[in-house]
Amino acid sequence: MALQELPWSAVSLGDSRDYPHYAPHRPNALQRILRRITTRRVADPENWQVGLLPGHGLDLLGPGLPACRWIEAPRGHYFADPFLVEVEGRTFLLVEDWDRELRKGSIAATEVVDGIPGKFRTVLDEGFHLSYPFVVHAEQGGVYMIPEQASNGAVHLYEALEFPWRWRRGPQLVSGSFVDPTLWVDDEGYWLWLGSGGPSWSDELHLYRATRLEGPYLPHPQNPVCSHPRRCRPAGPAFRNGSRLYRPAQNCEGGYGAGLLIYAVEELTRTRYRERLVRSLGPAEFWPDRDGMHHVSSAAGLMALDANRYRRERIPLAEVLTAKMRSMGGRTSHSLDGEL
C-alpha cells in the first residue's frame, strides 16, 4: 500500500501559541557575587534545557565540545529531546515541550537560521503525553514523525501536512507502551529501537524490523536486544562514521537522564544484534552547572543536546547574615591568635 493511501485518522493540529526567542542574559561581576551569596544550588529533576552548538554527534567521541547556546523555555515549561532536521535546505528544531502544570508534553518547533533558533510554536498536541519527536524522510517522498506516545499504549506514525507546523496521525507501527522510538534505515529495511522496562524505562531495548516505513514491524528474535539496568534507553538518532554505526543511549545509573552512552553497533541482522559501549559522558565533563544530559541530535553542521540544570534556591536573609557573621568571627579569632 502506498503511503498516500494509508487510512490516516483526523488531523492533529498544534495551537497558535508562539514562544519568544531566548536572548541570553549575562550577569556582571557584582550580580554573580550576589547570586553566589544569596542563593544555593539544588537538584531539580524537571529543569531540562536544550542547547545548540556547532558540530556532529561524532564529536561526542572526542575530548570536548564547543560553547553551547542554551535556549530558555517559557515560564512553567521546559524543553528537552531536541531533534535537528534539514528539509529543502532549511534547518528546523523540534523539541518536547513539557508543561509543568498539566504534567504533559507536546511537540514544539522552530526554524534555525545561522545557528540561531526563532520563535517556537506548538505543532502537535494530543490528549496524552508526547515527546521525542523523531523525524524521518520517506524514500517515496514526504516527511514523517514517530514521537514517543507511551502513555497512549502504542507507537503511531505521523505525516507532515506542512512541515513542521501541521501533522496528522497515521497507522500504528507497534502496540504497547514503549519510549523513545528511534528508526534506522539500511538495505535490510527499517529498524525501530524502542526503550522499555524499569522505573526509568531504560532497562531493556527492543528492536523491530519492517520492509516499509508504515510496517508491519516484526520483533527481533533476540528481544530484548539490550538488557541492562538503566543503560538501554535510546537518546537520539543513530549516526555513522564510515562503516561504523553508533547508537546513543541514556545512562540512568545515577538517576533518570544522568548521562549519555555511545554504543557501537557491531551486528544488525534479522537474526543477530550486538553492540559495544565505546563512550560514557556526564554533564560535569562539559558544564559544571548541569546534573543530567540524555539526548543528542545533529544536522546541517549543528548539534543539539539537552541537559538538566541545577536550580538556584534563594537563601533566607537571616541564614545569609548568620553565615556571614560566622565567617567574620572565624577570621577575627584567627587574626587575634596571630597577634598573641
Residue pairs with C-beta under 8 A, 6 or more apart in sequence:
1 214
2 140
3 138
3 140
3 142
3 159
3 213
3 214
6 159
6 170
6 171
6 214
7 171
8 159
8 168
8 169
8 170
9 168
9 169
9 170
10 168
10 169
11 161
11 166
11 167
11 168
12 124
12 125
12 126
12 158
12 167
12 168
12 169
13 166
13 167
14 106
14 107
14 108
14 121
14 122
14 123
14 124
14 125
14 165
14 166
14 167
15 122
15 125
16 121
16 122
17 121
17 122
18 119
18 120
18 121
19 73
19 74
19 108
19 110
19 119
19 120
19 121
20 74
20 119
21 116
21 117
21 118
21 119
22 70
22 71
22 72
22 117
24 69
24 70
24 72
27 35
35 312
37 320
37 324
38 314
38 315
38 320
39 312
39 313
39 314
39 315
40 312
40 313
40 315
41 289
41 310
41 311
41 312
41 313
42 310
42 311
42 312
42 313
43 291
43 310
43 311
44 308
44 309
44 310
44 311
45 255
45 256
45 308
46 78
46 98
46 100
47 78
47 308
47 309
47 310
47 311
48 78
48 79
48 80
48 98
48 257
48 292
48 306
48 307
48 308
48 309
49 70
49 71
49 72
49 73
49 78
49 79
49 80
49 306
49 307
49 308
49 309
50 70
50 71
50 79
50 80
50 82
50 93
50 95
50 304
50 305
50 306
51 68
51 69
51 70
51 71
51 304
51 305
51 306
51 307
52 68
52 69
52 71
52 93
52 112
52 115
52 117
52 302
52 303
52 304
53 65
53 66
53 67
53 68
53 69
53 302
53 303
53 305
54 66
54 115
54 301
54 302
54 303
55 65
55 66
55 298
55 301
55 302
55 303
56 239
56 298
56 301
56 303
57 236
57 237
57 239
57 246
57 248
57 296
57 297
57 298
57 303
58 239
58 241
58 246
59 65
59 303
60 248
60 260
60 262
60 279
60 281
60 296
61 241
61 246
61 262
61 278
61 279
64 286
65 286
68 286
68 287
68 305
69 115
69 116
71 79
71 117
73 79
73 97
76 99
76 100
76 101
77 97
77 98
77 99
77 100
78 98
78 100
79 95
79 96
79 97
79 98
79 108
79 120
79 306
80 95
80 96
80 98
80 131
80 294
80 295
80 306
81 95
81 96
81 131
81 132
81 133
81 148
81 180
81 295
81 306
82 93
82 94
82 95
82 295
82 297
82 304
82 305
82 306
83 93
83 94
83 95
83 132
83 133
83 134
83 135
83 236
83 237
83 297
83 304
84 91
84 92
84 93
84 112
84 297
84 298
84 299
84 300
84 302
84 303
84 304
85 91
85 92
85 93
85 94
85 135
85 143
85 164
85 299
86 92
86 299
86 300
87 137
87 143
87 163
87 164
90 111
91 111
91 112
91 113
91 299
91 300
91 302
92 109
92 110
92 111
92 112
92 163
92 164
93 109
93 110
93 111
93 112
93 117
93 304
94 107
94 108
94 109
94 123
94 133
94 135
94 145
94 164
95 107
95 108
95 109
95 120
95 133
96 105
96 106
96 107
96 108
96 130
96 131
96 132
96 133
97 105
97 106
97 107
97 108
97 120
97 122
98 104
98 105
98 131
99 105
99 106
104 128
104 129
105 129
105 130
105 131
106 122
106 124
106 125
106 126
106 130
107 122
107 123
107 124
107 125
107 130
107 131
107 133
107 145
107 147
108 120
108 121
108 122
108 123
109 120
109 121
109 123
109 133
109 164
109 165
110 117
110 118
110 119
110 120
110 121
111 117
111 118
112 118
112 300
112 302
115 302
121 165
123 164
123 165
123 166
123 167
124 130
124 133
124 145
124 147
124 158
124 167
126 149
126 152
126 169
128 149
128 151
128 152
129 148
129 149
129 150
129 151
130 147
130 148
130 149
131 147
131 148
132 147
132 148
132 179
132 180
132 181
133 145
133 147
134 145
134 146
134 147
134 180
134 181
134 182
134 183
134 237
135 143
135 144
135 145
135 164
136 143
136 144
136 145
136 146
136 183
136 185
136 213
137 143
137 144
138 144
138 213
139 213
142 159
142 160
143 159
143 160
143 163
143 164
144 157
144 158
144 159
144 160
144 170
144 213
145 157
145 158
145 160
145 167
146 155
146 156
146 157
146 158
146 173
146 181
146 183
146 192
147 158
147 181
148 178
148 179
148 180
148 181
149 155
149 156
150 177
150 178
150 179
150 201
151 177
153 175
153 176
153 177
154 172
154 174
154 175
154 176
155 172
155 173
155 174
155 175
155 176
155 178
155 181
155 192
155 194
156 169
156 170
156 171
156 172
156 173
157 169
157 170
157 171
157 172
157 173
157 213
157 214
158 167
158 168
158 169
158 170
159 167
159 168
159 170
160 166
160 167
161 167
161 168
170 214
171 214
171 215
173 181
173 192
173 208
173 210
173 214
173 215
173 217
174 181
174 192
174 194
174 208
174 217
176 196
177 196
178 194
178 195
178 196
178 206
179 194
179 195
179 196
179 201
179 233
179 234
180 193
180 194
180 195
180 201
180 233
180 234
180 235
181 192
181 193
181 194
181 234
182 192
182 193
182 194
182 234
182 236
182 237
182 238
182 247
183 190
183 191
183 192
183 193
184 190
184 191
184 193
184 238
184 245
184 268
185 191
186 268
188 209
188 268
188 269
188 270
189 209
189 210
189 211
189 212
190 209
190 210
190 211
190 212
190 213
190 217
191 207
191 208
191 209
191 268
192 207
192 208
192 209
192 210
192 217
193 205
193 206
193 207
193 234
193 247
194 205
194 206
194 207
194 208
194 234
195 201
195 202
195 204
195 205
195 206
195 232
195 233
195 234
196 203
196 204
196 205
196 206
196 224
197 203
197 204
197 224
197 227
197 232
198 204
198 229
198 230
198 252
200 230
200 233
200 250
200 252
200 256
200 257
201 233
202 230
202 231
202 232
202 233
202 249
202 250
202 252
202 256
203 227
203 228
203 229
203 230
203 232
204 224
204 226
204 227
204 232
205 224
205 225
205 226
205 227
205 232
205 233
205 234
205 249
206 219
206 220
206 223
206 224
206 225
207 219
207 220
207 222
207 223
207 225
207 273
208 217
208 218
208 219
208 220
209 217
209 218
209 220
209 270
210 216
210 217
210 218
220 270
220 273
221 270
221 271
222 271
222 272
222 273
224 232
225 273
225 275
226 232
226 249
226 275
229 253
230 250
230 251
230 252
230 253
231 249
231 250
231 251
231 252
231 253
231 261
232 249
233 249
233 250
233 252
234 247
234 248
234 249
234 250
235 248
235 249
235 250
235 260
235 261
235 294
235 295
235 296
236 248
236 295
236 296
236 297
237 248
237 297
237 298
238 245
238 246
238 247
238 248
238 265
239 245
239 246
239 298
240 246
244 264
245 264
245 265
245 268
246 262
246 263
246 264
246 265
246 278
247 262
247 263
247 265
247 275
248 260
248 261
248 262
248 263
248 295
248 296
249 260
249 261
249 262
249 263
250 256
250 257
250 258
250 259
250 260
250 261
250 294
251 258
251 259
251 260
251 261
251 280
251 282
252 258
254 282
255 292
256 292
256 294
257 292
257 293
257 294
257 308
258 282
258 291
258 292
258 294
259 280
259 281
259 282
259 283
259 292
259 293
259 294
260 279
260 280
260 281
260 282
260 293
260 294
260 295
260 296
261 277
261 279
261 280
261 281
262 277
262 278
262 279
262 280
262 281
263 275
263 276
263 277
263 278
264 275
264 276
264 278
265 273
265 274
265 275
266 274
266 275
266 276
267 273
267 274
281 293
282 293
283 290
283 291
283 292
283 293
283 307
283 308
284 290
284 291
287 307
289 309
289 310
290 307
290 308
290 309
290 310
291 308
291 309
291 310
292 307
292 308
293 305
293 306
293 307
293 308
294 306
295 304
295 305
295 306
296 303
296 304
296 305
297 303
297 304
298 304
